């Protein structure tokens, strides 16, 4: 924030290719656009800490800085309208955040090099938690970025899952 004040520029949201607009129908998108406008008090097309604080204050909620920071940090970058829709889609559909999915994959990354053995992931998916069958695992990994030596590049995979890239 201090660096923004010094150079007079506001951090811009990174454009993301996203299929989030396919999740909602046109009426829902219009309603979310209206809600986004209510949150964006300074009308700069980015919801920041001050916007969120003002919105919560107007509802009689005086939240701590830590609570507001936690809410803002749910997004991997500045909250423009596309990011706002992405967050709403995640909350409404109950999917895990990108950081939570990455953390799950990192538990299998014993070398910390960004790849895991695809066969070990396949076995874990079929033997742990909500078990997948062979066909479900095959479908899930069909277009996954797997190296010639059988390693899944899980960061790229999470990017594909969350952003359709």
N, C-alpha and C positions, 0 to 999 in steps of 0.2 A: 504494500500500500504506500509506504513512504517513497519508494522509487517512482511510483506512479505520480505522486504529488510533485516530486522534483522535476520530472520531465514533462509534466502536464498531459501525459497520454494515459488513456485507460486501456487496460489489458483487453484484447479482443478475443472472442471465442474462436477456437480453431474449428474450421468447417469440417464436418465429418460426413462421409458417405454413409447414409443410414436408411434402412427400410422402415424406420419408425412411423412414417406417414402411412404405411400399409396396414399398420396395426389398428388404426382408428378410422372411422368413417368421417365424412366431411363435417357433419354436425358436431361430432365430438372434437374435431380439430378446432372448429370455430369456438367452442366452449372453452377449450384449453387456451386458445389465443386470448380470449377475454380474461381468463384467470391470470395468464401471464402478464397482461397489461395492468391488472390490479396489483400484482406483486412488484412490477417494475415502476416504482414511484418516480424515479428521475427520468423515465422514458428514454433510456439509452440503449434499450434492447438487450440488456444484460441484467440478470438478477444478482446483486451482490449482497454483502453482509448488511449494508445500510438499508437496502430495499427490504430485505427479509425482516430486519429489526423493526422497521416502520410498519410493515404489514402485521406482524405479531402484536405490536403495541396498539395498533388500531383495533385489534380484537381483544384488548385488555390483557394480553399475555406479555409479561416482562421477563424474557428469558435471559439466561446468563450468556456471556460471550462464548463460553465453551460449548454450550448447547447450539448456538447459532453456527459456530465454526463446524461442529459435527454435521449439521444439516448441509452447509455449503460444501463441505468436503466429500459428500456423497457423489458429487460430480467430479469427473476426472479433469475438468477445466472450467472455464467461465460458463455460466448458465445462460445461453442464448435460447431462443425458442425451440430449436431442434433438440438441444440438450434437455430442456424442460420436458418436452414430449417423451424423450427417452426415459428420463427418470420416472415420469408418470406411468409409462408403459411397464417399467420394471416393478413399480410398486403395485400396480393393478394386476399384473400377471403373476406376481409372486416370484419372479426370477431373482437369482442372486446377483449382486453387483459384480462388475468386472474384477475388482480387487479380491473379492471373496472366491471367485472361480480360480483366479491366478494362485491364490494361497492354497487351494485344494491341490492343484497340479504341482505346486512347489514342494508339497509334502512328499511327492514321489521323485523329485529331482535331487537325488542324494549328492550329485557332483556340483549342483548349482550352476549348470551350464545352459539352462533354458530348454533342455530336451529330456524326454523320458522314454523308456522303452515302450513301444506301442503294444507289444504282447503282454507286458506287465499291467498296463492300463486295462487292456481287454480282460485279463484275468480278474483284476480288482472289480471292474464293473459287473462281472458275472458272479462274483462270489461275496461281495460286501454290500451292506446297506440295502437299498431298493435294487434288487438284482435285475440286471438286463439279461435278455436271452441272446444267443449268438446272432440272430438276425438283427435285433435292435442295435447291437454293438457294430455290426457290419455297416448298417445304414449310417450310424453316427460318424464312423471313421472313414466313410467312402471318399469324401473330398478333403479329408484332413491332411495337413502338411506333414507327411511322413517321409523321412530321408531314405535313401537307398539301403542304408544299414538298419532300418527298422525303428528309428527314433522319431517320436512325435515332437514337432516344434510347438510346444504348448502355448507360447505367447501369441504366435500367429493364429493358432487354433481358437483361442479365446477371442481374439480380434474378429475372426470369422463368425463365431457364435453370437457375439454381442452387436456387431455392426454390419454383418453380411458382406464383409470384404473378402 
